[in-house]
Amino acid sequence: MNKPQHIDKAHLMRMATYASVVTAITLIIAKLFAWFLTDSVSVLATLVDSSLDVLASILNMIAVHHALQPADREHRFGHGKAESLAGLGQSMFIAGSAGILLLQAINRLFKPEAMEQGMTVSLAVMLFSIVATLALMTFQNYVIRKTDSTAIKADALHYKTDLLVNGGVILALVLSINGWYLSDPIIAIAIALFILHSAWGIVKESIDLLMDHELPDEEREKISALILNHPQARGLHDLRTRRSGTTVFVQLHLELDERLTLREAHEIADKLEHQIADLFDDAEVIIHEDPITHLPLKS
């Protein structure tokens, strides 16, 4: 039952990375044309961002392909952490685009220029970019709901940033038409700061996964509640959880009455392992049985 689901997840994740690369290349071509016409640093901001999006998305595509490879002799827990490495790589691209943008915007802030050429075309390009990005994000969000992929989450996050970038560029172009020339670099600076903020979010999540950060408290509480609701469970300790790629790993010690036979204890643990695994789309659960002395069984 689990194998077809895994194949479907892999297909969705790969399709999301292909869609991301194609969208970014399409937007680069359109924005390059708009920048040649206007020489706007806000347009340049979104062009640089889309250019780095291509590199980040290609890196993401490679990482997802590697992460989806099955476990082997040298990687017994699979290759899921390749997704987290891709997240760190994407954050570097995003931070780099913000740095380039800040330099360009600060220079234009002290040397404002009017934008008189190609405004209509540039506005049309930005609107097209918003529509294309929204379409990509709709598909990405669908994939995230189905797979909970860290790499796709990171990709979707910086495309969410792109939406704000494109909206800011439209505002800058409209204000510049009406003589507010400083709006172009000011909005570009605001966009750069927001990009840096988004990059930090990606870095934090990726580091948490690479460092085997525990699952959220609410998920750990669900696991504990499921264990303690079993009539023969006397308690649990040493609950350890982590996530690698789309797979959740759970380990714990289950406290059982010492009078149970080895077979009975194993059957209880085996049943609980399957129930815990059912809480997640993709999970590996290991339960160690610990004997507890002189505790009456629950009625």
URGITA-V189006 format. One record per residue. N is the residue number from 1. RES is the residue in three letters. OMEGA is omega in degrees with one decimal (* if undefined). Layout:
N,RES,OMEGA ; N,RES,OMEGA
This chain:
1,MET,-175.0 ; 2,ASN,-173.6 ; 3,LYS,177.9 ; 4,PRO,179.2 ; 5,GLN,179.3 ; 6,HIS,179.5 ; 7,ILE,178.8 ; 8,ASP,177.3 ; 9,LYS,-179.2 ; 10,ALA,179.7 ; 11,HIS,179.8 ; 12,LEU,-178.6 ; 13,MET,178.8 ; 14,ARG,179.4 ; 15,MET,178.7 ; 16,ALA,179.3 ; 17,THR,178.0 ; 18,TYR,-179.7 ; 19,ALA,179.7 ; 20,SER,-179.4 ; 21,VAL,-179.1 ; 22,VAL,179.5 ; 23,THR,-178.8 ; 24,ALA,179.1 ; 25,ILE,178.8 ; 26,THR,-178.7 ; 27,LEU,177.4 ; 28,ILE,-178.7 ; 29,ILE,-178.6 ; 30,ALA,-176.7 ; 31,LYS,176.6 ; 32,LEU,177.4 ; 33,PHE,-179.2 ; 34,ALA,-178.9 ; 35,TRP,177.1 ; 36,PHE,-177.9 ; 37,LEU,-171.1 ; 38,THR,-172.5 ; 39,ASP,179.8 ; 40,SER,177.3 ; 41,VAL,174.7 ; 42,SER,175.4 ; 43,VAL,176.8 ; 44,LEU,179.9 ; 45,ALA,-177.8 ; 46,THR,174.9 ; 47,LEU,178.2 ; 48,VAL,-179.7 ; 49,ASP,179.5 ; 50,SER,178.5 ; 51,SER,178.1 ; 52,LEU,175.2 ; 53,ASP,180.0 ; 54,VAL,179.7 ; 55,LEU,179.9 ; 56,ALA,-178.3 ; 57,SER,176.1 ; 58,ILE,176.0 ; 59,LEU,179.4 ; 60,ASN,-179.6 ; 61,MET,179.1 ; 62,ILE,-178.1 ; 63,ALA,179.2 ; 64,VAL,177.4 ; 65,HIS,-179.8 ; 66,HIS,-177.6 ; 67,ALA,-177.0 ; 68,LEU,177.7 ; 69,GLN,-178.9 ; 70,PRO,177.9 ; 71,ALA,177.9 ; 72,ASP,-175.9 ; 73,ARG,-177.6 ; 74,GLU,-179.7 ; 75,HIS,-173.7 ; 76,ARG,179.6 ; 77,PHE,179.5 ; 78,GLY,-175.5 ; 79,HIS,-172.3 ; 80,GLY,-176.8 ; 81,LYS,173.1 ; 82,ALA,177.1 ; 83,GLU,179.9 ; 84,SER,176.4 ; 85,LEU,176.8 ; 86,ALA,177.7 ; 87,GLY,176.8 ; 88,LEU,178.7 ; 89,GLY,178.5 ; 90,GLN,-179.8 ; 91,SER,177.8 ; 92,MET,177.3 ; 93,PHE,-177.4 ; 94,ILE,178.9 ; 95,ALA,178.1 ; 96,GLY,178.4 ; 97,SER,178.4 ; 98,ALA,179.6 ; 99,GLY,178.3 ; 100,ILE,-179.4 ; 101,LEU,179.6 ; 102,LEU,179.3 ; 103,LEU,-179.8 ; 104,GLN,-177.2 ; 105,ALA,179.8 ; 106,ILE,176.9 ; 107,ASN,179.8 ; 108,ARG,178.7 ; 109,LEU,179.9 ; 110,PHE,177.9 ; 111,LYS,-177.8 ; 112,PRO,178.7 ; 113,GLU,176.9 ; 114,ALA,176.1 ; 115,MET,-174.0 ; 116,GLU,-174.9 ; 117,GLN,170.2 ; 118,GLY,-175.7 ; 119,MET,-178.1 ; 120,THR,179.0 ; 121,VAL,-178.8 ; 122,SER,177.1 ; 123,LEU,178.8 ; 124,ALA,179.3 ; 125,VAL,180.0 ; 126,MET,177.6 ; 127,LEU,176.0 ; 128,PHE,179.6 ; 129,SER,179.3 ; 130,ILE,-179.4 ; 131,VAL,-179.1 ; 132,ALA,179.7 ; 133,THR,177.6 ; 134,LEU,179.1 ; 135,ALA,178.9 ; 136,LEU,-178.1 ; 137,MET,176.8 ; 138,THR,177.9 ; 139,PHE,179.3 ; 140,GLN,180.0 ; 141,ASN,176.2 ; 142,TYR,-180.0 ; 143,VAL,179.4 ; 144,ILE,179.0 ; 145,ARG,-177.2 ; 146,LYS,-171.8 ; 147,THR,-174.9 ; 148,ASP,-176.8 ; 149,SER,178.0 ; 150,THR,-178.5 ; 151,ALA,179.2 ; 152,ILE,175.5 ; 153,LYS,179.8 ; 154,ALA,178.6 ; 155,ASP,-179.6 ; 156,ALA,-178.9 ; 157,LEU,-178.7 ; 158,HIS,171.2 ; 159,TYR,171.8 ; 160,LYS,174.6 ; 161,THR,179.4 ; 162,ASP,178.4 ; 163,LEU,179.4 ; 164,LEU,177.6 ; 165,VAL,-178.2 ; 166,ASN,176.1 ; 167,GLY,178.0 ; 168,GLY,178.7 ; 169,VAL,178.0 ; 170,ILE,178.3 ; 171,LEU,179.9 ; 172,ALA,-179.9 ; 173,LEU,-180.0 ; 174,VAL,179.8 ; 175,LEU,179.5 ; 176,SER,176.8 ; 177,ILE,-178.0 ; 178,ASN,173.2 ; 179,GLY,179.5 ; 180,TRP,-172.5 ; 181,TYR,-179.8 ; 182,LEU,179.7 ; 183,SER,-178.9 ; 184,ASP,179.7 ; 185,PRO,-179.0 ; 186,ILE,178.2 ; 187,ILE,178.2 ; 188,ALA,177.6 ; 189,ILE,178.2 ; 190,ALA,178.7 ; 191,ILE,-179.2 ; 192,ALA,179.5 ; 193,LEU,178.5 ; 194,PHE,178.0 ; 195,ILE,178.5 ; 196,LEU,177.9 ; 197,HIS,178.8 ; 198,SER,179.5 ; 199,ALA,179.5 ; 200,TRP,177.9 ; 201,GLY,178.5 ; 202,ILE,179.3 ; 203,VAL,-177.4 ; 204,LYS,-179.1 ; 205,GLU,-179.0 ; 206,SER,179.5 ; 207,ILE,177.5 ; 208,ASP,-178.8 ; 209,LEU,179.2 ; 210,LEU,-179.9 ; 211,MET,178.7 ; 212,ASP,177.0 ; 213,HIS,179.6 ; 214,GLU,173.6 ; 215,LEU,177.4 ; 216,PRO,-177.0 ; 217,ASP,-177.6 ; 218,GLU,178.1 ; 219,GLU,176.0 ; 220,ARG,179.1 ; 221,GLU,176.4 ; 222,LYS,178.9 ; 223,ILE,-179.8 ; 224,SER,-178.9 ; 225,ALA,179.7 ; 226,LEU,179.6 ; 227,ILE,-173.9 ; 228,LEU,177.6 ; 229,ASN,177.7 ; 230,HIS,-174.4 ; 231,PRO,-177.9 ; 232,GLN,177.4 ; 233,ALA,178.8 ; 234,ARG,179.8 ; 235,GLY,176.0 ; 236,LEU,174.6 ; 237,HIS,-179.7 ; 238,ASP,175.3 ; 239,LEU,179.9 ; 240,ARG,-179.1 ; 241,THR,174.2 ; 242,ARG,178.0 ; 243,ARG,175.2 ; 244,SER,-174.3 ; 245,GLY,179.0 ; 246,THR,-176.3 ; 247,THR,175.3 ; 248,VAL,177.7 ; 249,PHE,-178.3 ; 250,VAL,175.0 ; 251,GLN,178.2 ; 252,LEU,174.3 ; 253,HIS,-179.1 ; 254,LEU,-179.2 ; 255,GLU,-177.5 ; 256,LEU,178.4 ; 257,ASP,-175.9 ; 258,GLU,-178.9 ; 259,ARG,177.3 ; 260,LEU,175.4 ; 261,THR,178.3 ; 262,LEU,179.3 ; 263,ARG,-179.4 ; 264,GLU,179.4 ; 265,ALA,179.6 ; 266,HIS,-179.4 ; 267,GLU,178.2 ; 268,ILE,-179.3 ; 269,ALA,-179.5 ; 270,ASP,179.2 ; 271,LYS,179.7 ; 272,LEU,176.8 ; 273,GLU,179.7 ; 274,HIS,179.4 ; 275,GLN,177.3 ; 276,ILE,179.5 ; 277,ALA,179.9 ; 278,ASP,177.8 ; 279,LEU,-175.9 ; 280,PHE,178.6 ; 281,ASP,-176.6 ; 282,ASP,-175.1 ; 283,ALA,171.3 ; 284,GLU,-173.6 ; 285,VAL,176.0 ; 286,ILE,179.1 ; 287,ILE,174.6 ; 288,HIS,-178.0 ; 289,GLU,176.4 ; 290,ASP,178.6 ; 291,PRO,177.8 ; 292,ILE,-173.3 ; 293,THR,168.9 ; 294,HIS,173.3 ; 295,LEU,-179.5 ; 296,PRO,176.4 ; 297,LEU,176.4 ; 298,LYS,178.5 ; 299,SER,*
